[in-house]
Amino acid sequence: MRDRYYSKVILFGEYSMIFDATALMIPLKRFSAQWQFPQSRNLASSLPSNQSLKQFCKYLSENQELSNLFDFQSFSKDLNDGLFLASNVPSGYGLGSSGTLVAAVYDRYAKQKMEDYLQLKIHFGQMESHFHGSSSGIDPLQCYLGKPFKITPRGVELLSDDFLKKDIHICLIDTKIKSNTKPLVEHFKQQRENPDFLNRFQAEYLPCVKTCIDAMISGDKELFFKSLKQLAQGQLQFLRPMITENTLDLFTTDFDFNFGVKISGSGGGGYVLGFTDDVKKATELLKDFEVIWI
């Protein structure tokens, strides 16, 4: 069992994953969660995460597809003893606050660990649906594995911790707005019912996401920033409700150096991802935002 479950960043592929298209994930070790027991049993009932875990335990035990996966006797005993998940992962910021919880519960209480990551992703999606209404399962998978990976319809490809090239720098730009995943995902699914939207999204947007991922992994900086600009335009076209007004200029402006942005997680708030090869110029550009460099 792991000591700590790290937050995550979906570099590319948030909405593409609904189509089982390629996505790229990395752990973000700045934020994490870990199991703890309270110093006093009297505190147990007052801890929010302990109460939410009890509700989650009930949900899992009543789900026919999940109920056989876990040791509920141990889970219930620990919760009654006050077990909680101490976490500094910001909620509503697309960094995997619910993903760390799902990963931690699976890691601690699964009767037998799965080695088929695609099948595990399905189970994680069913688990995380308790929090979001629906889930791809990709966030908990990242939080569980704690390694960078690329996921495709064929499987999960683990990447080395240092796969990112040194001349492509990534930052998180704080919108100061909490995001609500469920309505944004539902909006996108409604849009997907429109055949014209669906055809264009699959023909124009998904290939651009894949090119960004391939270029980043291969280190083709010129192609990466060219594709990133196209991706930002695609998000304006297909995912406009997911872009906050206070970051709109970052999506629409043509900059005189290599810099581009995209939504993170479901969008609608939380962090926006920024990419550049010139940290000094990007820092000056983003001086009015709170920024975390990865």
N, C-alpha and C positions, 0 to 999 in steps of 0.2 A: 504494500500500500504506500502511496506517495505521501510525503510530508506536506506538500503544498501544491495547489492547483493554480496555474498562471492564467491570467486573462489572455485574450486573443485579439488579433487584428486580421480581418479579411482584407487582404490587399486588393484582390480583384475577384469578382464573381458573386456578389451578394444576391442579385436577382437572377443571375444566370443559373444558379444552382437549382432553381425551381424547374429548370429544363434539363437537369442532370448534365449541364455543360461544365467546362473547366473552371476551377477556382483555385486561388492561391492564398494560403493562410500562414501566419507566423504567430508564435507566442509573444506576449508582451509581459515581461517579467517585472515591470514596474508595479503591477497590481496583482494580487493573488488572494487565495482563500485557504484556510486550513481548519481542521477539526479541533474543537476545544470543549472541555467540560467547565462549567462555571465553578468558581471558588466556593460558592455556597449553593446548596440544593434549593434554597428558598428563591434564588434568582432565576431558576429554570423556567418557570411559567411566564416570567416577564420579558424573556429574551425574544425579540421578533423572529429571528431566524429559527429558533427552536419551535415556535408555533407554526411557522410556514413549513418546516420540515415535517411536522406531524400531519399537516394537511396533505403534503406531498406523499408521505408514507401511505396515507389512506387512499389517495388517488392510484398509486401503484398497485396496492393490494386488491383494488376493485377492478383493475384493468385486466381483461382476460389474456391479452397478449403479453403482459409484463409480469403478472403475479407469480409466475413460476421461476422468475429469474433471481429473486432476492430472498435473503434470509430475514424475514420480517420479525422473527422472534428477537434476534439480536438488535435489529433496527429499532423496534419499539422499546426494548429495554434501555438502550442507550439514550433514546429521546426522553424517556421517563426519568432518566438520571440527569437530564439537563443538557445533553450534547447539543452543540450548535456549531454553525460554520462561521467562523470569524473571517470577515472579508473587507478589503478596502477597494474592491472593484466597483467603480461608479455604476449605479443603476441608471438605465435609460441612455447610455452612452455608446452602445454598440460594441462593448468590450468583453461581453460574455459573463455578465453577473449571474444569469441563470445557467449559463453553460458550465461555469465552475461548480455550481451546486449539483447539477446533474452528473457531472464527471465524478465528483467526490462521493456521491451516494453510490454510483455504480462501482467505483473502485473499492469502497469499503464493504458493500453488502451483496454484491453479485455472487451467486453460488459458484459460478464457473465463468472465468474471463474468456471472451471471444477473441479470436485472432483474425477473423474475417472483418476487416475494417468497414467495408461497405455494408455488411449486415449489422455491424455495431452501430453504424450511422443511422440505420433505420430504427433500431431500438432507442437510440438517443433522441431521435425526432419524436417518437411516441412519448418518451418521458418529458421532453421539454415542451410538448404541446400543452401540458398542464399550465404553463406560464403564459404562452403566446397564442394559444388557439390552434396553431399549426407551426411546425418546425421542420427544417431540413435535417436537423441533427448534426450539422457541420460544426456549430460552435462547441457543443460538448465534446465532440471528437477531438477538436484542437486542444481544448482544455485538458482532456484525458491524456492525449499523447504527449503534449508539451514540446512538440518538435515542429519545425516548418514542414509543410507538405503541399503538394499539388494534388488535387483530386479531379479525376475524369470519370466518365461512365465505366471505364475499364478497371478502375481501382484507385488506391491511395499510394502516391509516390512520396516517400519521406525524403526530405532534402537536408543537406548539411546545415549546421547552425550558422555557418559563414557564407551561405550561398549568395547573399546580396553583394553586389559589386560595390567597391568603396566609393565610386564616383556618382552613385545614385543615393541620395539622402532622403529619408522619409520623416515626416513630422505629423503630429496630431494637432489640429487646429480646433480650439474649443469654441463651439457656437453659443455656449451658455444656455442652451435649450435642451431640456430632457426630451428624448424621443420615445414615442409609443409605437412599438413594432406592429402590433396586431392590426390597427386600422390601415397602416401604410401597406402592409402585405395584402390585406383584403382589397384595397383599392387597386393594387397591381393585378391581382387575380381577376378582378372585374374587367380591367382594361384588356387582359389577355383573352377575354371572351370575344373581343372584336377581331374578326379574321384579318382585317387590314393591319391593325396594330400588331397582332401576333406574327404575321408574315414578315413585316418590316423589322420587328425586334429580332427575330431569328436570323434574318438575312443580313442585317446591318450591325446590330449591337453585339450579338454573341461573338461573331468573328473578331470584332475589335477587342473585346475582353481577352480572347485567347491570344491575340497578337501581343497585347501588353504583357501578358504572363510569359509568353515565350521569349520576348525581347528582354524582359527583366532577368530571367533565369540565364539566358545566353550572354547577357552583358552588352547587347547591342543598344548603346545609349541613344544613338540618333533615331533608330526605329522606335525605341521606347517612348521618347518624348513626343515624337510625331503621332504615335498611336494614342498616347495619353490625351493629347489635345482633341483628337477625334472622339475619344471616350467621353470627355467632358461635354462635348457638343451632343453626343448621344444621350447623356444623362439629362441634359436640358430638354431634349426632345421627348424622351420616353419616360423619364422619372422626375419631371419638374416638381411635383408636390414634395419630393424627398429633399429638395434643396432649400435651405433656409434663406430668407431675404438678406440677412446680414453677411452671408458668404456669396451671394449671387455675383458680385463683381469679380470674385476669384475665378468663377466659371466662365465668365463672358469676356474678360479682358485678354488681349494679346500682349504678352509680356516680352520684354527685350532680352530675356535670358531664359534658360531652360527651367521652367516652372509650370506645374499643373496640379490640379486638384480633382478629387472625386469624393462621392459620398462614402461613408463608412457604416457598416451594418445596414440597418433598414433605412438610414437617412432620417430626415425630418428633425434633426437636432443632433445632440451628442457631438462627436468629433467629425471633422472633415479631414481627409487625408491629403497631405501635400507632398509633392516630389520635386526635387531639384538637384542640380549638380553644383550649385553655388549657394552655400549656406549663408554667407554674409549678405548677399542681395536678398535672399528669401527672408532672412531675419528682419531686415529693414522693411521689406514689403509687409510683413505680418506684425509690425510693431504694436498695432492696436488690438491684437488677439493674444490670448494665452496659448503658448505653443509648447508641445513636448516633442523633442527630437528622439526618434527611436534609434 
